[in-house]
Amino acid sequence: MMYKVGQIMLYVNNQEEAVNFWTEKAGFVLISEEDNEHGMKWFTIAPTKDAETSIVLHNKEIISKLQPELNLATPSLLFFSENLEELRSSFVNKNITVGEIVHMGSRKVFNFADSEGNYFAVEEK
């Protein structure tokens, strides 16, 4: 039986640029950087050092050659924040593309784009 989501694989075109976006702009921490003898390199990032779920940034081109059957599309991710307005303002100040805060019933959410134009959402919790 599965009991939690451990890692989310995010396939990107430029790993170094993606690491920079997530750590320098979005405020994530770099957990690890690994590579193997096959030329594969991957970076594990997370919102905090002790987060239960992390994101692994893989090179989309290399993965597509090694496993062409994989769906390499960007997953729809929803992050949680305790202060949505403050987070959105910090993203705007860091020149991150952000959407307006929208109210969805009792929920407040905004979208943002990473350095490759992939959109993600943040909800206030």
C-alpha positions as CSV (number, residue, x, y, z in Angstrom):
1,M,0.0,0.0,0.0
2,M,1.3,3.5,-0.9
3,Y,1.3,6.0,2.0
4,K,2.7,9.3,0.5
5,V,4.0,11.0,-2.6
6,G,7.8,10.9,-2.3
7,Q,9.1,12.7,-5.4
8,I,7.7,14.4,-8.5
9,M,9.6,14.1,-11.7
10,L,9.8,17.3,-13.6
11,Y,11.4,17.0,-17.1
12,V,13.1,20.3,-18.1
13,N,15.0,21.5,-21.1
14,N,17.7,23.4,-19.1
15,Q,18.4,21.9,-15.7
16,E,20.7,24.6,-14.5
17,E,18.2,27.3,-15.4
18,A,15.5,25.3,-13.7
19,V,17.5,24.9,-10.5
20,N,18.2,28.6,-10.5
21,F,14.5,29.5,-11.0
22,W,13.3,27.1,-8.2
23,T,16.1,28.0,-5.7
24,E,16.8,31.7,-6.4
25,K,13.4,32.9,-7.4
26,A,10.8,30.5,-5.9
27,G,12.7,30.0,-2.7
28,F,13.1,26.2,-2.8
29,V,16.3,24.5,-1.4
30,L,18.6,22.3,-3.4
31,I,18.6,18.9,-1.6
32,S,21.0,17.1,-3.8
33,E,22.8,17.0,-7.2
34,E,23.6,13.6,-8.7
35,D,24.9,12.1,-11.9
36,N,25.7,8.6,-13.1
37,E,28.0,7.0,-15.6
38,H,25.4,7.3,-18.4
39,G,25.5,11.0,-18.6
40,M,22.4,11.5,-16.6
41,K,22.3,14.3,-14.1
42,W,19.5,15.2,-11.8
43,F,18.7,17.8,-9.1
44,T,16.4,17.2,-6.1
45,I,14.7,20.4,-4.8
46,A,12.0,21.0,-2.2
47,P,10.2,23.9,-0.5
48,T,12.1,23.2,2.7
49,K,15.0,20.9,3.7
50,D,12.6,18.6,5.6
51,A,9.7,18.5,3.2
52,E,8.1,15.1,2.7
53,T,7.8,15.5,-1.0
54,S,10.5,16.7,-3.4
55,I,10.8,17.6,-7.0
56,V,13.5,15.9,-9.2
57,L,14.6,18.0,-12.2
58,H,15.6,15.7,-15.1
59,N,17.0,16.5,-18.5
60,K,14.0,16.1,-20.8
61,E,16.2,15.3,-23.9
62,I,18.2,12.6,-22.2
63,I,15.1,10.9,-20.6
64,S,13.3,10.9,-24.0
65,K,16.2,9.0,-25.6
66,L,16.5,6.5,-22.7
67,Q,12.8,6.0,-22.3
68,P,10.8,7.2,-25.3
69,E,7.6,5.7,-24.0
70,L,7.4,8.1,-21.0
71,N,5.0,11.1,-20.9
72,L,7.4,14.0,-20.4
73,A,4.6,16.6,-20.1
74,T,4.7,19.0,-17.1
75,P,2.6,17.8,-14.2
76,S,-0.1,20.1,-12.8
77,L,1.3,21.0,-9.3
78,L,-0.6,22.9,-6.6
79,F,1.6,24.3,-3.8
80,F,0.3,25.6,-0.5
81,S,1.3,28.9,1.2
82,E,0.3,30.5,4.5
83,N,0.5,34.1,3.1
84,L,-0.6,34.2,-0.6
85,E,-0.3,38.0,-1.0
86,E,3.2,38.1,0.4
87,L,4.4,35.2,-1.8
88,R,2.8,36.7,-4.9
89,S,4.4,40.1,-4.2
90,S,7.8,38.4,-3.8
91,F,7.4,36.6,-7.1
92,V,6.4,39.9,-8.8
93,N,9.6,41.5,-7.3
94,K,11.7,38.7,-8.7
95,N,10.1,39.1,-12.2
96,I,8.3,35.8,-12.1
97,T,5.2,35.7,-14.4
98,V,2.2,35.5,-12.1
99,G,-1.5,35.6,-12.4
100,E,-4.0,37.5,-10.3
101,I,-5.2,36.1,-7.0
102,V,-8.6,34.5,-7.7
103,H,-11.2,33.4,-5.2
104,M,-12.6,30.0,-5.8
105,G,-15.3,29.6,-3.1
106,S,-13.4,29.8,0.2
107,R,-10.0,29.2,-1.6
108,K,-7.6,31.9,-2.8
109,V,-5.2,30.8,-5.6
110,F,-2.7,32.3,-8.1
111,N,-0.7,30.8,-10.9
112,F,2.9,31.4,-11.8
113,A,5.2,30.3,-14.6
114,D,8.7,28.8,-14.3
115,S,11.6,29.8,-16.5
116,E,10.4,27.4,-19.3
117,G,6.8,28.8,-19.3
118,N,5.3,25.9,-17.3
119,Y,2.4,27.0,-15.1
120,F,1.9,26.0,-11.5
121,A,-0.6,27.1,-8.8
122,V,-0.4,28.2,-5.2
123,E,-3.3,28.1,-2.8
124,E,-3.4,29.8,0.6
125,K,-3.8,27.3,3.4
